[in-house]
Amino acid sequence: MSKRKICVVITARPSYSRIKTALAAIKQHPKLQLQLVVAGSALLDRYGNAVDYIENDGFKIDAKVFMVLEGENKTSMAKTTGLGVMELANTFYNLKPDAVVTIADRFETLATSIAASYQNIPLIHIQGGEVTGNIDEKVRHANTKLADIHLVASEDAKARVIKMGEDAQYVFNTGCPSIDIAYKVKKSPELNFNPIEKYGGVGNDINWQTGYIVVMQHPVTTEYTKAKENVLSTLRVVHKLGIPAFWFWPNVDAGADGTSNGIRLYREIYKPENIRFFKNMIPEDFLRLLINSQCLVGNSSVGIRECAYLGVPVVNIGTRQQGRTRGVNVLDVSYNEGDIELAIKNRMAQKSLIPSDSIYGNGNSGEKIANILADVALRFHKTISY
């Protein structure tokens, strides 16, 4: 019996950690053949090129799709997505997959969904049904309506997808594959590498061994004109507090240029002695860095998902994760600098009291996903269920 060809499209650096364990499970499953497409900002050095990490983990990349237009504004986002539809349509035509997997909610993931569904290729959507701010909210639910099979990360998300008119027989709560990595890290949490020696980064040689925080702040596409102003607020607070900080580069979204410019400007003028800046780390190393930190600051979904499971305190700034189901580890604040400072101090003081929360899975999502993909009836036609 021939194996099902499952084509997974990774369009950005964070998406790899979101799907890594599922890729491994698909690759190892006797009924499945993995086809891997890497596209978008996952191919660009300035956003932490993920290709080396993917290949070092033993995955063969079947196609690379260059589709990101410069500009980092609303128009370039739309054009990038349009170009992605054209390029991915050709990629799927050549690879002839039995099903295509699109991941979560980044703006360009809609290109994967359109290119597959318009060619009658069964579309599988990972992590639908959640609620956030940003353009992600619209894109995620658009992906849901284009998708034929839904692999969601929580019971709340499952209920929401079914409410959207999707057939309950094709909605599965698998948890989030990124929690699989967090599960392994939690069992062996020691920080067994020197982040600066291994990854370099830029900035001062911070004294992180005495305690540190992690910062990851992305632009909000619906507020992209404020990106520079917003990141400067966080920079001033972190610099003022003097706590050693590992600061990570933003995603490629509208406003990313403003965020990047704000970081560069502040770094050049003030040379903050307590901050070291990085582009990327392999998922396991990044989670080890997080679990040993005093808290995570910013607006990344890692604070909502992995940090909940790891019991890492989080200061979530602004509206990017608005409405998303969260654990008690998260403290939400505005961009007011006084509020951010108080929130960081609060989370650091509460670190030992933060429990682990399994709202996004228990560590076996990848295996669940592969088993479903091997046995579920594939389809490319559906009607709304009410």
N, C-alpha and C positions, 0 to 999 in steps of 0.2 A: 504494500500500500504506500502511495506517495505521501510525503510529508506536506503538511500545510505550510505555505510560505507566509510568514508573518513579518511585514515590513514596518519597522519602528522608525519614526522620524524625530530626530533630536535637533532642535533649532536654537538652543541657547545653553550656556554653561550650566545653569542650575537644573535644567531638565535632565541632565545625565544622572545626577544623584537621585532624582525623582524616579528613575526607571532602571537603574543599574542592576538591581537584584532580579528584576523581571527579565532583563536581557539575558542574564546568566541562566535563569530557569528555562527560558524559551530555547536557548542554545543547547541545553542539556536534555530537553524533552525528546523522547523517541518519536513522537508524532509531529514535531514541529521543526521548521527550518527558519532560522533568523535571517532576515534581510535588514541591514542597518544603513540608514541614510542620515548623514550629518549635514546640517544646513545652517544658514543664518549666522548669527553672531558666535555660534559655537566653533566657527572656523576662523575667527578673527583674533589676532594676538592681543589687540588692545582691550578685549573683553575677557581675556584669559582663555585662549585657544584650548578647547577640550579634546582635540584629536589625539594628542600624545597620551593623555590619561586613558582615553578609550582604548587605544591600541595596546598600551602597556597592560591593560586588564585582560587582554587576550581576545578582543572583539575585532572582527574583520569588517571594515567599512565598505559597503557595496557601492555607495555613490556619495559624492560631495556636491552640494548645491550652493553656489555663491549667489546671494540674493539681497544682501543688505545695501541700501542706498545711503550715502552720507547725508547728513543734515540733522539727524536726531530731533526732528520736529514732527508735527502731526502729518504733514504732507509726505515726508519721507517714510513714515510708518505705513501709510496707505499704499505708496508706490512699492515699498518692499514686499508687502503682502501680495500685491498684484503680480510682481515679478516672480514671487514664490509660487503662485498658482501656475504660471506658465512653465517654470522650470520643473516643478514637482510633477506636473502632468506628464511631461516627457519621461521623467525618472520612473514613474509608475508604469507607463506604457512599455518601457524597456525591461523592467524587473518582473512585471506580470505577477504581482503578489496575490495571494488568496484573500488577504485582509491587510488593512493599514491601521497602524496605531498612532493617534495624535495625543499629545500630553498636555493636560491642564489648560492654561488660560493666557499664555503670552500672545500678544497681538498677532504675531506671524503664524501661530498654529492654525489659524483659520484657513491659511493657504493649503495646508495639508488636507484639511477636511473638504474643502471645495474640490481640489484636484482628484481626491479619491472618490467622493460621492458622485461627482458628475460623470465618472467613468464606470459607475456601477460596481465599484470595489467596496466590499463590506468595510465599514469604518468603525473602529473601536476607540472610544474616548476614555482616557484615564483621568480621574479626579474631577468629574463634573459635579454639578449640584451644589457647589459651595457659593458663599456670598462674600464679596469684597467690594472695595471702592475701585477707582481706576478704570481704564478701558477693559481690564481683565474681566470685569463683571459681564459686560456685553458679549465679549468673545467666548467666554466659557459656555454661556447658555446657547449661543449660536452653534458652537461645536456640538452641544448636546442634541440640538434639533437636527443637525446633519448626520449625527452618528446613529449606527444601528445597534451597537452593543455598548453598555456602559459599565465601567469598572470604577466604582466610587470609593472614597476613602473613609466614609463614616456613615452611620445610620441616618443622621440628619440630612446628609447629602443624598442618600438613597431615596428618602421620603420626598425630597424636593424634586428630584428627577422624575419620579413617578407622577407627582403633581403636575409636571410640565406636559403630561400626556404620553409619556414613554411606557411601553409594555413592561410590566413588572417582571416578566419572565426573562427579560434581557438586561436587568439592572442588578448588579452584583456588588456587595460590599466586600472588597478585598483588602481594605486598609491601604495605606500609602507605602510603596516600596522603599521610600527613604527611611521609614521606621525600621526596616530590616537591618539597615546599616547601623542605625542608632542602637538597636538591640545588641548587636555584636560589640559595639563600642562601650555600651553600658556594662557589659560583662568583663571588659578589659579596658578600663578608662584611663590608664596611665598615659601621660603625655610623654611618649617615648622618642621624641625627636625635638630638635631645636628649630622652631619655625623660621628664624632668620637665617640660620645656616642652610636649611634645606630649600627655602623658597626665595631668599634674598629680600625682595621688597625694596622700598626706598624710604629714606628718613633716618632718624637717629637709631642708634643701637640701644633700644629701650631695655630697662631692667625688669623684664616680664616675670622673672622667677619669683618675685615677691608678691605677685597678684596682678591681674590685668582684666580688662574688659575687651569685648569684641564689638566692632561697629560695622553695620552694613545698612546703608541708606540709599534707596533708589529714588528716582524722580517719580512723581505721580502724574500720569499723562493728562489727566483732566485739570491739573494745576501746574503744567510744565513751565509756565513763565516764572513761577516762584521757586524753581528747583535750586538755583544758586543761592538765593536768600535763605531757603530752608536748610541747606547743608551747612551754610556758614553759621547758622544758629547752633547746630549740633557741634560743629568744630570748636566754636568758642567755649561751649560748656565743657567739653572733654578736655580741652587744653587748660582751662581754668582749674579744673579738679586735679589735674596733674597725675591722674591714674594712668599707668602704662596701658596703651590701647593698640590692638591690631585692627586696622581699618581696611575694609575691602572695597574694591572698585564697583561702580554701579552697573546695572544692566543696560542694554541698548534699548532705550525707550525715548519717547519724546521728552526732552528735558535732560537727557543724560549728558549733553554737552554742557549745560548749565551746572549740573552737579560736579562734573569733572573739572570745569573751569574754577568753580568755587574751591575745590580741594587743592588744585595746583596753585591758585592765587594765595590761599592761606598758607600753604606749605612754603612757598617762596618768600613771602613777606615775614611770617612769624616763626618759621622753622620750629614747630612745636616739638620740644624735646621728649615728650611722652607718647608720641604717636608714630607708628610704623605702618606704611601703606602697602597693600598687596593686591594682586589681580585675582589669583586663584589658588586653590589647594585641592588635592584629591579629597573626595567626600569623607573618607575615614579620618584623615588628618584634620580636616575642618571640624568634624564633630568632636574629636578628641580635644581640639583647641577650645571648643564651646563648653564641653562638660567640665573642664578645669578652670573656666573663667569665672569671674565674679558676677557678670551678667552680660547679656546681649543688648545693644542699643541700636535703634534704627527703625526700619519698617519692612524687613524681609519676612517672607512666609516661613522661613526656617524657625523664627521665633514662635510661630503659632503651632507648627507641626513637631519638628524634631526636638525643640527645646521643651515642649510640653512633656514628651516622653522621657527626656533626659533629666527633667527637673531643674532646668537652667532658668534663672530669673530673666525677665525680658522687659525692657522699656520700649514700648511700641509707640512711635511718634507719628501723628497725623492720621490721614484717612485711608492710606493704601490698603490696609487690612480690615477696613470697616465692615462689620457684620459677620466676619468669619468666626466660626465656633472656636473658642479658645479655652485654655486651662487657667488655673489660678496663678500660674507663673507670670502671666502678662499683666503689666500695668500700662494703661493707655494715657497718653498726654498729648497736648498740642505742641506747636513749635515755640511756645513761650520758653525762653531760656531758663527762667527761674523754675518753671514746672519741670523741665527736663533735668535740671540739677537735683531737685528734690527727689524726683523719681529714681534717678540712678542711685542716690544714697539709700533710698528705701529698699530697692531691689537687692543691693549689695548686703544690706543688713539682714534681709530675709532669706538669703541663699540657703542656709541650713534647714529652713522650714518648708521649702518648696517640694511638694511630693511629685512623683512620677504620675503621668496621666496617659492612658492608652486610647484617647478619643480617636486617634488616627491610625490605630493598628497595634498589633502585638509582636511583629517581627517575622511574619511568615507570608507577607503579601506577594512577593515575587513568585513563590511556588503556587499560590492560589491562582494568580493571573495566568501562569503557563497552563495549569490544568484546565481552567475554563476555556482558554483559547484552543486547546486541543480537542475539546468535546462539544462546545456550544455549536448549535446549528447556525451557520453563517448565512446572512441575508443582506440584501441591499435595497429592499423595498419595505416600507412600513407605512402605517397610518396612525394618526393620533388616537389614543385609547379612550377618549370620551367624546 
